[in-house]
Structures are given as C-alpha cells and as structure tokens.
Amino acid sequence: MSSAAYDWLHQSLNTIHKAHWHRSVRSLDGMAGPVMTCDGKPVVNFASNDYLGLAGDPRLAAAAIAAIQTYGTGSTGSRLLSGHRDLHRQLEQAITNWKGTEDAIVFSSGYLANIGTISALMGSRDLILADQYNHSSLISGAKLSGATVQTYQHGDVADLQRQLEQQRSRYRRCLIVTDSVFSMDGDLCPLPEILDLADHYDCMVMVDEAHGTGILGTNGSGAVEYLGCRDRPLIQMGTLSKALGSLGGYVTGAAHLIDYLRNRAPSWIYTTGLTPADTAAALAAIHIVQTEPQRRDRLWQNVRQLQRSLQTLIAESTTNCFTSLLPSDSPILCIEVPDAATVMHLGQRLTGSGFLVSAVRPPTVPTSRLRLTVMATHEPSHIQQLVEVLGRLAIAGLPAT
Ligand SMILES: *Cc1c(COP(=O)(O)O)cnc(C)c1O
C-alpha cells in the first residue's frame, strides 16, 4: 500500500506502542489442556477458558468426527435456507432442558449472539442500562441497536435504581444487560436485585453467562441457577466456546423470545449455521457436564487452592509489585499490578518460567492485572509451582524503568 490515504495507520500504531497497548498473537501448540507448548517449550496454561478441560476430551473429538462423516464439514447455508440440521435442534433442546427454559437458539459465536439479540430487541426509542464492565460484544450490540445506552457503576444496584428512576419513563422499552461472571474480574453480578428492579420498572434483563455456563450451580447450568433465578423472566445468553470446549453461542428463555429472534436477529439470519462438528462437540459437552459433576468439584477445589495461596502471597509480600487480589466467585482470579509496563514484564517473566498467564491492560480493563484462569484438569502441583514463581517475582519487585 503506497497511497498517503493509509499513512495514518503508522501514526496510530505508534501511539498504541507508546502507551504499551500494542498486542500480537502467540502460538500455543499441542492438544488443548493444562500443559501445552509455547516456542517449543512446555507451559502450564493458566490463560484458558476451557475450565472443565473438555476441549481436549476424546469424546468431544469423536462426536465432532462422527458429525463430519455424517454431514460434512460445513453446514452450507444459513439456518433459514439450507443450513439447518437435526443436530442444531438437538443442541437447542439440550440447552433448553439443561437451563429449564422454553426454547433456545444457537448462533455461530457468542459475540454474534450478543450483537444479534440486543440489536433485534432494542431500537431508537429504547433505553439500555449496562454495567460499566460489560463484555465488548454487549457494548457493540447496544451501539448497533441505536438505543440510548447508559452505563451504571460496576455491580451497583443503587446507581442502577437511580438511573431507572430518572430515565425509565422517557423511553418505550428498557433492557438491563450484564455479564453474570465478569470476564476480566471474576466477580458475579447482583442478579436477584437487578431482577427486582426490572420487575418494578418494567424492564427486560439480559444476562451473559459466557463464564458461568458449565461452572456454577448444582447442575452447572450457570450463575442464574446458582443465584436461584431460574424461574424469573430473563434473557439468558452464553457461549459454547468456553467451558463447553467447542465454538458458538446461544440465547435461551421464553418460546416467544426465541421465535422472535429467529425472525429478527440479523447475525443469526444472515450467517451460515454452526458447523456440524462444533454442534456435535457442544452437544457431547453438555451431556458430560450434566453427568460428571466431579469435574466441577475438581475445578472448585483448584480455584480455592489458588485463591488461598494468592491471598497469603499478597498479604505477606513486602514489595509493591502486586497491589491486590480482586474479589472473585469464579475460576477467574486477577492480581492487580501498578501499571501496564509492569504487567507486561511479569507476563513475560512467567512465560519464561513455564507459566502462561494473561497480562491484561487498558483499554481492555481500567487497571492492569495478571488474569489467571483455573481448570479442572490442573494438578495441585501446577498450582503450587505457579505460586512459587509468583512469590519469586514479588521478591524481585518491579523492573528498573
Ligand atoms: C467470550 C465472551 C463472549 C463471546 O463469546 P464467543 O463465543 O467467544 O464469541 C461474550 N461475552 C463474554 C462475557 C465473554 O467472555
């Protein structure tokens, strides 16, 4: 590209570099699991969303292979034209049964589920109230809908109520939208209180269970189950791409909601149906989640072991390398650090020591942090070794700048 019209890209990239915001990909090799290979060396993976270790499970692979042999690799069309298979319906029914809802619709990703659903439900005469830490796909969906979008303070029901009191009557429909488990913090939204407000102010509520599905609740169906809200009117969204080890997204709730989305959600209508392999893998995963609660028990044992060790480490640390451990009710544990340069330095040191940990910085999050995700398939020794390495880094302190 030689045209001067593209020169601004260099300037923009320079700005990104100067702020330590530049990102690039890194290749992880080998079968998905707690130990993978990075640059030819083994690394213990504390950066995966594969919480139950299902992405490398041979039963999911067998289901995907069987689906390819039966149907082929692509679903060859959009669901309303030629892309609908019986497998899609089986998956939607499995989600419905698991969640105790009336119907479900599967999208080709969680991102597409969010932008399609919010933009179908809301329009220019409507109000969306969104937690300030909501996932990017919820923010994009809200913008795309053309509705007025306002954020409330993270998890702050009083702030939400204040905004409803002041604004609700000026709009036709109102949607309150929130992550159930916040993806970059690991804490839970106050769903019962949000639902009470929604009742009082005549609002719909949409909850994003990307990090709750498969993990929380007696049946692992998510935070809605865990928080006792299964019988409340609610739009539940989730992904097949995290604890379920496949790819895709879903929305579940009342039958007329789902029927409406099949008729109005552009990111479902105008895109190719989920592949047979992904569909079959997700279906196998839901079966495993329902029949093997011991995976969830292992996951929570690991979470508690790491959480306790990190609390001790940070309490006893005399350097200012780790500011705090953020409150969490999930396998997502975040250690706050002073700034972006420090978090990048720590991330590289951890990789060098054989531990893959996400270094997350602004603009993704307000404050820089190491984001650790725990898997059911981590060995206790993986967790012990990680904590030892973090302890050595804390003693070494901040890099000289
Ligand atoms: C990952 C994620 C999504 C998107 O799901 P994909 O299936 O990966 O597209 C949506 N919401 C939240 C909170 C997420 O963490």
The ligand as a MOL file (V3000), in Angstrom:
LIG
                    3D

  0  0  0     0  0            999 V3000
M  V30 BEGIN CTAB
M  V30 COUNTS 15 15 0 0 0
M  V30 BEGIN ATOM
M  V30 1 C -16.0270 -14.7580 25.3860 0
M  V30 2 C -17.1930 -13.9080 25.6900 0
M  V30 3 C -18.1880 -13.6620 24.7490 0
M  V30 4 C -18.0560 -14.0870 23.3080 0
M  V30 5 O -18.2010 -15.4650 23.1550 0
M  V30 6 P -17.5170 -16.1910 21.9150 0
M  V30 7 O -18.2630 -17.4590 21.7880 0
M  V30 8 O -16.0800 -16.3580 22.2390 0
M  V30 9 O -17.7160 -15.2980 20.7180 0
M  V30 10 C -19.2990 -12.9360 25.1300 0
M  V30 11 N -19.4160 -12.4730 26.3930 0
M  V30 12 C -18.4730 -12.6780 27.3220 0
M  V30 13 C -18.6630 -12.1500 28.7130 0
M  V30 14 C -17.3270 -13.3950 27.0110 0
M  V30 15 O -16.3730 -13.5740 27.9280 0
M  V30 END ATOM
M  V30 BEGIN BOND
M  V30 1 1 1 2
M  V30 2 1 2 3
M  V30 3 2 2 14
M  V30 4 1 3 4
M  V30 5 2 3 10
M  V30 6 1 4 5
M  V30 7 1 5 6
M  V30 8 2 6 7
M  V30 9 1 6 8
M  V30 10 1 6 9
M  V30 11 1 10 11
M  V30 12 2 11 12
M  V30 13 1 12 13
M  V30 14 1 12 14
M  V30 15 1 14 15
M  V30 END BOND
M  V30 END CTAB
M  END
